Amino acid sequence: MPNAELTFPSSLLVTEQTIDISGFSQRQKAFYLSLFWEVVAVYRARKKPRVIIGVAGPTGAGKSVVTVLFKELAGQAGLPFAFESVTIDAWHYPNSRLLSHFSGGEPLKHVKGRFDTYDVGGLTRDLQAFASGKNVSFPIYSRKLHDPVPNRIPITARDTLLLVEGLWLLHDAGGWETVRPLLDFTYFIESDPEKTRGPVVRRHMAGGRSLEDAARHYEQVDARNSATVLGTKSRADQVIPPYYLV
């Protein structure tokens, strides 16, 4: 299988935003092809029908890009099992709840992306149902609606590898401690805040924020989240560099 001819797309659709990867170097492509086949090997080594692999790391490290890219490569590889990817953003509480619930005197909507703005109980139940072999239908996160949309990723295949990406997969408080035991293997993508700030701010602007609001959200939410998430790195099975350092 590793000898299969796989082609990198020029762009990826990540939560309804187009990400240009046409500038990936041959070295980057070789690295991610090797990592893709390693993920496939992790699935096979577990010797069970359904396997969950987590991809954690700070904001802007490239978690979503990696998981969506690997699903694209899996579609070309002709694997004898299904391959799916989801983001924990799909388990965000809806904005209606975030606006009506407060922390420190302000609505949770102002700190959306922090560990307590997710329905971690719902995420846990869905991953448990998947692991037990049940038919499931996972939500997605819409960057156009800025809300989760339920029942958009149905999984019925007995043999399925599921990639789950998100900031808080290795967090050990606020209910997230129930998630790590469900992950058969975890990767942590490192990040350099000086290199990620610009792309993250631009991503927020592409989602409709003004430059001022995007910068504010980065400083008050994303940067603080990333500092906390970096402290979870030691709980990962393997640490890998971000795409821009490969």
Secondary structure in CASP SS format (residue, H / E / C, confidence):
PFRMAT SS
TARGET T0000
AUTHOR 0000-0000-0000
METHOD secondary structure of the structure
MODEL  1
M C 1.00
P C 1.00
N C 1.00
A C 1.00
E C 1.00
L C 1.00
T C 1.00
F C 1.00
P C 1.00
S C 1.00
S E 1.00
L E 1.00
L E 1.00
V E 1.00
T C 1.00
E C 1.00
Q E 1.00
T E 1.00
I E 1.00
D E 1.00
I C 1.00
S C 1.00
G C 1.00
F C 1.00
S C 1.00
Q H 1.00
R H 1.00
Q H 1.00
K H 1.00
A H 1.00
F H 1.00
Y H 1.00
L H 1.00
S H 1.00
L H 1.00
F H 1.00
W H 1.00
E H 1.00
V H 1.00
V H 1.00
A H 1.00
V H 1.00
Y H 1.00
R H 1.00
A H 1.00
R H 1.00
K C 1.00
K C 1.00
P C 1.00
R E 1.00
V E 1.00
I E 1.00
I E 1.00
G E 1.00
V E 1.00
A E 1.00
G C 1.00
P C 1.00
T C 1.00
G C 1.00
A C 1.00
G C 1.00
K H 1.00
S H 1.00
V H 1.00
V H 1.00
T H 1.00
V H 1.00
L H 1.00
F H 1.00
K H 1.00
E H 1.00
L H 1.00
A H 1.00
G H 1.00
Q H 1.00
A H 1.00
G C 1.00
L C 1.00
P C 1.00
F C 1.00
A E 1.00
F E 1.00
E E 1.00
S E 1.00
V E 1.00
T E 1.00
I H 1.00
D H 1.00
A H 1.00
W H 1.00
H E 1.00
Y C 1.00
P C 1.00
N H 1.00
S H 1.00
R H 1.00
L H 1.00
L H 1.00
S H 1.00
H C 1.00
F E 1.00
S E 1.00
G C 1.00
G C 1.00
E E 1.00
P E 1.00
L H 1.00
K H 1.00
H H 1.00
V H 1.00
K C 1.00
G C 1.00
R C 1.00
F H 1.00
D H 1.00
T H 1.00
Y E 1.00
D C 1.00
V H 1.00
G H 1.00
G H 1.00
L H 1.00
T H 1.00
R H 1.00
D H 1.00
L H 1.00
Q H 1.00
A H 1.00
F H 1.00
A H 1.00
S C 1.00
G C 1.00
K C 1.00
N C 1.00
V E 1.00
S E 1.00
F E 1.00
P E 1.00
I E 1.00
Y E 1.00
S E 1.00
R C 1.00
K C 1.00
L C 1.00
H C 1.00
D E 1.00
P E 1.00
V E 1.00
P E 1.00
N E 1.00
R E 1.00
I E 1.00
P E 1.00
I E 1.00
T C 1.00
A C 1.00
R C 1.00
D C 1.00
T E 1.00
L E 1.00
L E 1.00
L E 1.00
V E 1.00
E E 1.00
G C 1.00
L C 1.00
W C 1.00
L C 1.00
L C 1.00
H C 1.00
D C 1.00
A C 1.00
G C 1.00
G C 1.00
W H 1.00
E H 1.00
T H 1.00
V C 1.00
R H 1.00
P H 1.00
L H 1.00
L C 1.00
D C 1.00
F E 1.00
T E 1.00
Y E 1.00
F E 1.00
I E 1.00
E C 1.00
S C 1.00
D C 1.00
P H 1.00
E H 1.00
K H 1.00
T H 1.00
R H 1.00
G H 1.00
P H 1.00
V H 1.00
V H 1.00
R H 1.00
R H 1.00
H H 1.00
M H 1.00
A H 1.00
G C 1.00
G C 1.00
R C 1.00
S C 1.00
L H 1.00
E H 1.00
D H 1.00
A H 1.00
A H 1.00
R H 1.00
H H 1.00
Y H 1.00
E H 1.00
Q H 1.00
V H 1.00
D H 1.00
A H 1.00
R H 1.00
N H 1.00
S H 1.00
A H 1.00
T H 1.00
V H 1.00
L H 1.00
G C 1.00
T C 1.00
K H 1.00
S H 1.00
R H 1.00
A C 1.00
D C 1.00
Q E 1.00
V E 1.00
I E 1.00
P C 1.00
P C 1.00
Y H 1.00
Y H 1.00
L H 1.00
V C 1.00
END
